[in-house]
Amino acid sequence: MTHPTLFVGIDVAKTKFDVALLNAEGKYRSKVFPNTPVGHQQFLEWLTRHDAQEAHL
């Protein structure tokens, strides 16, 4: 079984970063995270919830 390639775009700023995920169904999901260690952990958890741990960033 092959998995579709997922893509995540990231726009990084000093205090926050915006991410957009193109999922396997062709739909976009987006979210803004603080550019802090806590925000980075939240981003990893968000990727996990969307089954996108192996996405191309």
MMTF fields as JSON, N, C-alpha, C and O atoms, coordinates in Angstrom:
{
  "mmtfVersion": "1.0.0",
  "mmtfProducer": "UNKNOWN",
  "numBonds": 227,
  "numAtoms": 228,
  "numGroups": 57,
  "numChains": 1,
  "numModels": 1,
  "chainsPerModel": [1],
  "groupsPerChain": [57],
  "chainIdList": ["A"],
  "bondAtomList": [4, 2, 8, 6, 12, 10, 16, 14, 20, 18, 24, 22, 28, 26, 32, 30, 36, 34, 40, 38, 44, 42, 48, 46, 52, 50, 56, 54, 60, 58, 64, 62, 68, 66, 72, 70, 76, 74, 80, 78, 84, 82, 88, 86, 92, 90, 96, 94, 100, 98, 104, 102, 108, 106, 112, 110, 116, 114, 120, 118, 124, 122, 128, 126, 132, 130, 136, 134, 140, 138, 144, 142, 148, 146, 152, 150, 156, 154, 160, 158, 164, 162, 168, 166, 172, 170, 176, 174, 180, 178, 184, 182, 188, 186, 192, 190, 196, 194, 200, 198, 204, 202, 208, 206, 212, 210, 216, 214, 220, 218, 224, 222],
  "bondOrderList": [1, 1, 1, 1, 1, 1, 1, 1, 1, 1, 1, 1, 1, 1, 1, 1, 1, 1, 1, 1, 1, 1, 1, 1, 1, 1, 1, 1, 1, 1, 1, 1, 1, 1, 1, 1, 1, 1, 1, 1, 1, 1, 1, 1, 1, 1, 1, 1, 1, 1, 1, 1, 1, 1, 1, 1],
  "groupList": [{"groupName": "MET", "atomNameList": ["N", "CA", "C", "O"], "elementList": ["N", "C", "C", "O"], "formalChargeList": [0, 0, 0, 0], "bondAtomList": [1, 0, 2, 1, 3, 2], "bondOrderList": [1, 1, 2], "singleLetterCode": "M", "chemCompType": "L-PEPTIDE LINKING"}, {"groupName": "THR", "atomNameList": ["N", "CA", "C", "O"], "elementList": ["N", "C", "C", "O"], "formalChargeList": [0, 0, 0, 0], "bondAtomList": [1, 0, 2, 1, 3, 2], "bondOrderList": [1, 1, 2], "singleLetterCode": "T", "chemCompType": "L-PEPTIDE LINKING"}, {"groupName": "HIS", "atomNameList": ["N", "CA", "C", "O"], "elementList": ["N", "C", "C", "O"], "formalChargeList": [0, 0, 0, 0], "bondAtomList": [1, 0, 2, 1, 3, 2], "bondOrderList": [1, 1, 2], "singleLetterCode": "H", "chemCompType": "L-PEPTIDE LINKING"}, {"groupName": "PRO", "atomNameList": ["N", "CA", "C", "O"], "elementList": ["N", "C", "C", "O"], "formalChargeList": [0, 0, 0, 0], "bondAtomList": [1, 0, 2, 1, 3, 2], "bondOrderList": [1, 1, 2], "singleLetterCode": "P", "chemCompType": "L-PEPTIDE LINKING"}, {"groupName": "LEU", "atomNameList": ["N", "CA", "C", "O"], "elementList": ["N", "C", "C", "O"], "formalChargeList": [0, 0, 0, 0], "bondAtomList": [1, 0, 2, 1, 3, 2], "bondOrderList": [1, 1, 2], "singleLetterCode": "L", "chemCompType": "L-PEPTIDE LINKING"}, {"groupName": "PHE", "atomNameList": ["N", "CA", "C", "O"], "elementList": ["N", "C", "C", "O"], "formalChargeList": [0, 0, 0, 0], "bondAtomList": [1, 0, 2, 1, 3, 2], "bondOrderList": [1, 1, 2], "singleLetterCode": "F", "chemCompType": "L-PEPTIDE LINKING"}, {"groupName": "VAL", "atomNameList": ["N", "CA", "C", "O"], "elementList": ["N", "C", "C", "O"], "formalChargeList": [0, 0, 0, 0], "bondAtomList": [1, 0, 2, 1, 3, 2], "bondOrderList": [1, 1, 2], "singleLetterCode": "V", "chemCompType": "L-PEPTIDE LINKING"}, {"groupName": "GLY", "atomNameList": ["N", "CA", "C", "O"], "elementList": ["N", "C", "C", "O"], "formalChargeList": [0, 0, 0, 0], "bondAtomList": [1, 0, 2, 1, 3, 2], "bondOrderList": [1, 1, 2], "singleLetterCode": "G", "chemCompType": "PEPTIDE LINKING"}, {"groupName": "ILE", "atomNameList": ["N", "CA", "C", "O"], "elementList": ["N", "C", "C", "O"], "formalChargeList": [0, 0, 0, 0], "bondAtomList": [1, 0, 2, 1, 3, 2], "bondOrderList": [1, 1, 2], "singleLetterCode": "I", "chemCompType": "L-PEPTIDE LINKING"}, {"groupName": "ASP", "atomNameList": ["N", "CA", "C", "O"], "elementList": ["N", "C", "C", "O"], "formalChargeList": [0, 0, 0, 0], "bondAtomList": [1, 0, 2, 1, 3, 2], "bondOrderList": [1, 1, 2], "singleLetterCode": "D", "chemCompType": "L-PEPTIDE LINKING"}, {"groupName": "ALA", "atomNameList": ["N", "CA", "C", "O"], "elementList": ["N", "C", "C", "O"], "formalChargeList": [0, 0, 0, 0], "bondAtomList": [1, 0, 2, 1, 3, 2], "bondOrderList": [1, 1, 2], "singleLetterCode": "A", "chemCompType": "L-PEPTIDE LINKING"}, {"groupName": "LYS", "atomNameList": ["N", "CA", "C", "O"], "elementList": ["N", "C", "C", "O"], "formalChargeList": [0, 0, 0, 0], "bondAtomList": [1, 0, 2, 1, 3, 2], "bondOrderList": [1, 1, 2], "singleLetterCode": "K", "chemCompType": "L-PEPTIDE LINKING"}, {"groupName": "ASN", "atomNameList": ["N", "CA", "C", "O"], "elementList": ["N", "C", "C", "O"], "formalChargeList": [0, 0, 0, 0], "bondAtomList": [1, 0, 2, 1, 3, 2], "bondOrderList": [1, 1, 2], "singleLetterCode": "N", "chemCompType": "L-PEPTIDE LINKING"}, {"groupName": "GLU", "atomNameList": ["N", "CA", "C", "O"], "elementList": ["N", "C", "C", "O"], "formalChargeList": [0, 0, 0, 0], "bondAtomList": [1, 0, 2, 1, 3, 2], "bondOrderList": [1, 1, 2], "singleLetterCode": "E", "chemCompType": "L-PEPTIDE LINKING"}, {"groupName": "TYR", "atomNameList": ["N", "CA", "C", "O"], "elementList": ["N", "C", "C", "O"], "formalChargeList": [0, 0, 0, 0], "bondAtomList": [1, 0, 2, 1, 3, 2], "bondOrderList": [1, 1, 2], "singleLetterCode": "Y", "chemCompType": "L-PEPTIDE LINKING"}, {"groupName": "ARG", "atomNameList": ["N", "CA", "C", "O"], "elementList": ["N", "C", "C", "O"], "formalChargeList": [0, 0, 0, 0], "bondAtomList": [1, 0, 2, 1, 3, 2], "bondOrderList": [1, 1, 2], "singleLetterCode": "R", "chemCompType": "L-PEPTIDE LINKING"}, {"groupName": "SER", "atomNameList": ["N", "CA", "C", "O"], "elementList": ["N", "C", "C", "O"], "formalChargeList": [0, 0, 0, 0], "bondAtomList": [1, 0, 2, 1, 3, 2], "bondOrderList": [1, 1, 2], "singleLetterCode": "S", "chemCompType": "L-PEPTIDE LINKING"}, {"groupName": "GLN", "atomNameList": ["N", "CA", "C", "O"], "elementList": ["N", "C", "C", "O"], "formalChargeList": [0, 0, 0, 0], "bondAtomList": [1, 0, 2, 1, 3, 2], "bondOrderList": [1, 1, 2], "singleLetterCode": "Q", "chemCompType": "L-PEPTIDE LINKING"}, {"groupName": "TRP", "atomNameList": ["N", "CA", "C", "O"], "elementList": ["N", "C", "C", "O"], "formalChargeList": [0, 0, 0, 0], "bondAtomList": [1, 0, 2, 1, 3, 2], "bondOrderList": [1, 1, 2], "singleLetterCode": "W", "chemCompType": "L-PEPTIDE LINKING"}],
  "groupTypeList": [0, 1, 2, 3, 1, 4, 5, 6, 7, 8, 9, 6, 10, 11, 1, 11, 5, 9, 6, 10, 4, 4, 12, 10, 13, 7, 11, 14, 15, 16, 11, 6, 5, 3, 12, 1, 3, 6, 7, 2, 17, 17, 5, 4, 13, 18, 4, 1, 15, 2, 9, 10, 17, 13, 10, 2, 4],
  "groupIdList": [1, 2, 3, 4, 5, 6, 7, 8, 9, 10, 11, 12, 13, 14, 15, 16, 17, 18, 19, 20, 21, 22, 23, 24, 25, 26, 27, 28, 29, 30, 31, 32, 33, 34, 35, 36, 37, 38, 39, 40, 41, 42, 43, 44, 45, 46, 47, 48, 49, 50, 51, 52, 53, 54, 55, 56, 57],
  "secStructList": [7, 7, 7, 7, 7, 7, 3, 3, 3, 3, 3, 3, 7, 1, 1, 3, 3, 3, 3, 3, 3, 3, 7, 6, 6, 1, 7, 3, 3, 3, 3, 3, 3, 3, 1, 1, 2, 2, 2, 2, 2, 2, 2, 2, 2, 2, 2, 2, 2, 6, 6, 7, 6, 6, 7, 5, 7],
  "xCoordList": [0.837, 0.0, 0.883, 1.798, 0.616, 1.385, 0.601, -0.63, 1.334, 0.721, 0.889, 1.946, -0.134, 0.014, 1.031, 1.203, 1.696, 2.637, 1.858, 1.047, 2.104, 1.465, 2.464, 3.667, 1.975, 2.831, 2.387, 1.192, 3.363, 3.09, 3.943, 5.163, 3.277, 3.977, 4.09, 3.154, 5.23, 5.463, 5.969, 6.914, 5.327, 5.753, 6.183, 5.354, 7.477, 8.029, 8.246, 8.81, 7.783, 8.029, 8.667, 8.868, 8.981, 9.668, 8.846, 9.387, 7.552, 6.748, 5.778, 5.194, 5.594, 4.633, 5.054, 5.92, 4.427, 4.59, 3.257, 2.525, 2.962, 1.721, 2.037, 3.052, 1.164, 1.354, 0.094, -1.018, 0.279, -0.838, -0.517, 0.571, -1.472, -1.321, -2.278, -3.471, -1.763, -2.602, -2.727, -1.761, -3.933, -4.087, -4.363, -4.439, -4.51, -4.673, -5.955, -6.031, -6.964, -8.23, -8.203, -9.201, -7.058, -6.934, -7.486, -7.68, -7.742, -8.253, -7.122, -6.16, -7.253, -6.256, -6.676, -7.851, -5.701, -5.862, -4.772, -3.642, -5.098, -4.082, -4.212, -5.266, -3.118, -3.095, -1.9, -0.916, -2.004, -0.928, -0.439, -1.238, 0.881, 1.501, 2.478, 3.057, 2.667, 3.698, 5.08, 5.293, 6.006, 7.364, 8.168, 9.072, 7.81, 8.437, 8.592, 8.015, 9.344, 9.416, 8.038, 7.778, 7.161, 5.803, 5.051, 4.371, 5.169, 4.516, 5.04, 4.281, 6.332, 6.912, 6.342, 6.058, 6.177, 5.581, 4.119, 3.656, 3.392, 1.997, 1.912, 0.995, 2.854, 2.888, 3.085, 2.396, 4.022, 4.237, 2.983, 2.646, 2.301, 1.055, -0.026, -0.8, -0.083, -1.043, -0.772, -1.703, 0.505, 0.854, 0.395, -0.117, 0.572, 0.155, -1.353, -1.829, -2.121, -3.576, -4.062, -5.102, -3.29, -3.674, -2.944, -2.956, -2.309, -1.603, -0.612, -0.544, 0.152, 1.073, 2.508, 3.257, 2.887, 4.223, 5.315, 6.439, 4.986, 5.994, 5.775, 6.223, 5.091, 4.828, 6.116, 7.077, 6.114, 7.208, 6.96, 5.888, 7.964, 7.813, 8.525, 8.511],
  "yCoordList": [-1.177, 0.0, 1.243, 1.357, 2.162, 3.397, 4.517, 4.548, 5.424, 6.57, 7.783, 7.956, 8.623, 9.82, 10.768, 10.791, 11.543, 12.536, 13.749, 14.306, 14.158, 15.331, 16.473, 16.248, 17.69, 18.863, 19.86, 20.087, 20.462, 21.506, 22.717, 22.618, 23.866, 25.125, 25.838, 25.821, 26.466, 27.158, 28.566, 28.751, 29.565, 30.959, 31.371, 31.475, 31.605, 31.869, 33.367, 34.048, 33.858, 35.238, 35.209, 34.14, 36.374, 36.445, 35.849, 35.112, 36.153, 35.73, 34.592, 34.029, 34.241, 33.193, 32.527, 33.025, 31.39, 30.786, 30.208, 29.614, 30.396, 29.924, 28.674, 28.608, 27.683, 26.457, 26.144, 26.45, 25.539, 25.089, 23.687, 23.426, 22.794, 21.388, 21.074, 21.365, 20.483, 19.937, 18.454, 17.705, 18.019, 16.628, 15.696, 16.136, 14.422, 13.395, 13.572, 13.115, 14.227, 14.457, 15.735, 16.093, 16.427, 17.662, 18.882, 19.929, 18.761, 19.88, 20.526, 19.865, 21.836, 22.566, 22.681, 22.871, 22.562, 22.827, 23.834, 23.713, 24.815, 25.79, 26.141, 25.959, 26.648, 27.011, 27.929, 27.891, 28.75, 29.644, 29.196, 28.916, 29.133, 28.712, 29.788, 30.495, 29.917, 30.834, 30.274, 29.062, 31.159, 30.728, 30.588, 31.373, 29.568, 29.254, 27.736, 27.019, 27.241, 25.781, 25.147, 24.059, 25.81, 25.283, 25.235, 24.251, 26.285, 26.32, 25.241, 24.666, 24.969, 23.911, 22.548, 21.717, 22.322, 21.064, 20.969, 19.9, 22.085, 22.101, 21.771, 21.07, 22.269, 21.988, 20.495, 19.91, 19.871, 18.432, 17.643, 16.665, 18.054, 17.391, 17.589, 16.671, 18.765, 19.06, 18.162, 17.625, 18.005, 17.096, 15.676, 14.985, 15.242, 13.898, 13.743, 12.728, 14.739, 14.668, 14.569, 13.971, 15.168, 15.139, 14.035, 14.015, 13.116, 11.979, 12.451, 11.906, 13.48, 14.101, 14.165, 15.077, 13.217, 13.222, 13.101, 13.562, 12.487, 12.293, 13.232, 12.956, 14.332, 15.3, 15.991, 16.086, 16.463, 17.29, 18.705, 19.268, 19.287, 20.619, 21.636, 22.827],
  "zCoordList": [0.0, 0.0, 0.0, 0.816, -0.902, -0.956, -0.286, -0.323, 0.319, 0.963, 0.056, -0.552, -0.044, -0.873, -0.244, 0.974, -1.083, -0.593, -0.115, -0.856, 1.119, 1.688, 1.703, 1.839, 1.565, 1.535, 2.583, 2.77, 3.276, 4.259, 3.899, 3.766, 3.745, 3.539, 4.87, 5.669, 5.114, 6.375, 6.088, 5.321, 6.715, 6.624, 8.027, 8.931, 8.203, 9.531, 9.721, 8.864, 10.865, 11.277, 12.661, 13.237, 13.183, 14.47, 15.612, 16.437, 15.674, 16.819, 16.524, 17.45, 15.238, 14.896, 13.598, 12.878, 13.311, 11.991, 11.559, 12.351, 10.285, 9.681, 8.883, 8.19, 8.983, 8.217, 7.426, 7.857, 6.278, 5.444, 4.961, 4.447, 5.131, 4.75, 3.619, 3.71, 2.556, 1.496, 1.8, 1.657, 2.227, 2.657, 1.483, 0.336, 1.775, 0.74, -0.067, -1.208, 0.506, -0.206, -1.034, -1.659, -1.042, -1.803, -1.082, -1.699, 0.217, 1.005, 1.785, 2.177, 2.006, 2.767, 4.224, 4.538, 5.096, 6.52, 6.868, 6.394, 7.684, 8.051, 9.525, 10.134, 10.084, 11.496, 11.729, 10.991, 12.762, 13.171, 14.546, 15.44, 14.705, 15.95, 16.411, 15.586, 17.731, 18.218, 17.872, 17.911, 17.537, 17.198, 18.486, 18.772, 19.245, 20.533, 20.616, 19.798, 21.569, 21.731, 21.939, 21.426, 22.68, 22.89, 21.558, 21.267, 20.755, 19.449, 18.514, 17.734, 18.593, 17.752, 18.144, 17.281, 19.444, 19.916, 19.482, 19.083, 19.559, 19.11, 17.62, 17.193, 16.834, 15.403, 15.158, 14.323, 15.881, 15.722, 16.095, 15.428, 17.14, 17.533, 16.469, 16.199, 15.87, 14.803, 13.588, 12.987, 13.234, 12.134, 12.44, 11.559, 13.666, 14.056, 13.939, 13.43, 14.406, 14.32, 12.878, 12.601, 11.955, 10.539, 9.777, 8.546, 10.51, 9.916, 8.854, 7.753, 9.217, 8.255, 8.791, 8.442, 9.624, 10.203, 9.137, 9.34, 8.014, 6.959, 5.78, 4.667, 6.024, 4.951, 4.515, 5.277, 3.294, 2.789, 3.286, 3.062, 3.969, 4.53, 3.668, 3.98]
}
